[in-house]
Amino acid sequence: MIDLYLAPTANGLRAAVALEECGLPCRVHKVDLGKGEQRTASFLAINPSGLIPVIVDEDGPDGRPVTLAQSCAIVLYAAEKSGRFLPGDPVARIGALEWLFQVASDVAGTSGTVFRLENTAPEKSAANVAYFRQRLLTFFADCDRRLAGQDYLAGEISVADLALYPNVALRKAMLDEAGGLPNLQRWAAAMAARDGVRKGMAAGA
Ligand SMILES: N[C@@H](CCC(=O)N[C@@H](CS)C(=O)NCC(=O)O)C(=O)O
């Protein structure tokens, strides 16, 4: 049984979606970021960075315990542990990793920046918010282009799709307002219909 520490953010839900889709049983521990629970001594003992998500798997590789942060690393860990969502074909596999890293650094990184500029930055700047929202839309457009003519980012469903979905779902209003991106919208509807995705997205509720 894997212990998953999360809040209902895209980063947190990404870990939950991956564990559910990979069929790995987990115990969910909600961390209330608003109350600062990520900075308590007990949480910092698990992740000294004070960030969710984190997993603790007492039954890691060769039975050794693993504590792991970074949501996309958790997606990869779940895929490797379950033997799912990593294409067998080497070219498709490297494509899956390419788009997993696109999500980690471009989509998720920029979405986090938009959140901070809009909510927690000490000085508000409409120009900076507009700049990073546009940058995020550009990264979503890259995903849309990649999904033209194929169902999933690496052809078959993979770690990249599991990683991307929570960011798309939580930015639905922005995407609807922007319009277009029909391939991404079609993909999002297919992902939303999956049992593991539904259960994972409900994990933080
Ligand atoms: N790159 C990290 C980002 C983790 C992260 O920024 N977590 C945020 C919530 S989405 C957090 O725990 N924030 C608490 C804080 O900044 O105090 C990942 O993908 O897991």
The ligand as an ORCA input file, in Angstrom:
! r2SCAN-3c Opt
* xyz 0 1
  N       7.491     20.354     -9.465
  C       6.762     19.923     -8.315
  C       5.943     21.086     -7.812
  C       5.318     20.806     -6.466
  C       4.559     22.015     -5.963
  O       4.830     23.175     -6.330
  N       3.589     21.769     -5.072
  C       2.786     22.848     -4.560
  C       1.306     22.584     -4.754
  S       0.915     22.374     -6.429
  C       3.002     22.981     -3.049
  O       3.131     22.000     -2.363
  N       3.027     24.226     -2.561
  C       3.146     24.473     -1.169
  C       3.968     25.685     -0.860
  O       4.506     26.303     -1.819
  O       4.079     26.019      0.311
  C       5.880     18.715     -8.668
  O       5.598     18.502     -9.846
  O       5.503     17.960     -7.761
*
